[in-house]
Amino acid sequence: MNFLDQLSTLKRLDALIRRKGTGTPRQLASRLEISRTSVFNYLNILKNLGAPIAYCNHRQSYFYQEPFTLVL
């Protein structure tokens, strides 16, 4: 996967998190067409950029705990 593909995946992940529509890590991996391990790597990238990401077991989705804007 090249750099532009990685940026695109980060943007798609951000959009899904905003909609609280990620699903479980396995579902998210399927939606993004990446491995489950890569999902966690991308989530860590967002967290390192300051994203306040959490997981809701009830909704089975990742979400931002407070407003966050992804600037690339």
N, C-alpha and C positions, 0 to 999 in steps of 0.2 A: 504494500500500500504506500503510495507516494504522499508527500506533504499535503498537497491539495485535497487528496482523499481523506486524510486525517482531519484537516480543518472542516471539511464537509461533515464528517461523522460527529465532530464536536458540536457543530451547529445543530445537527439533527437531534443529538442527545439533549442539548439545551432546550430545544423546542418541545421535546417530549416531556422533559422535567417540568417546564412551565405549564403544560397542560395536565400535569399529574397523570400522564398516560403512558408511563414506561412499562408497567407490569412488573413481573418478577425479573430478577437478573437473567434467567433463562429466556423469558419472553422478550426482554429488551435485546438480548444478543441476537435473537431471531429477527426482530424488527430492523436492527441495524446491520444485519448480515455479517456479524463478527462473532468471535468466540466469547464465552462467558468470562474468561480471564481478561480478555480485551475490554469488556464492559467495565470491570473493576479498575483497569488501568486508565481508561478515559474518565471515570468518575474521580480518580485520584488527581488527574490533570486538572479537572475543574476545581476540585478542592484546593489544590495548590495555587490556583488563580484567585482564590478567595470565595469560591462558591459555598454557601452554607447548605450543603446537601444533606438530607436525612431520608430515611425510608419509613413509610407507614405500613405496618403489617396489616392493618384493617383494609386499606385501599389497595394494598400490594403494589405500591408505586413509590418512586423517588419523588421528592419535592424540594423546593427551596424554602428554608425556614424563615427567610426574610428576603426582601427584594434584592435581586442580583441581576446585573447586566453583563453579558459576555461581550467583551471587546477584544476583537482579534485584528 
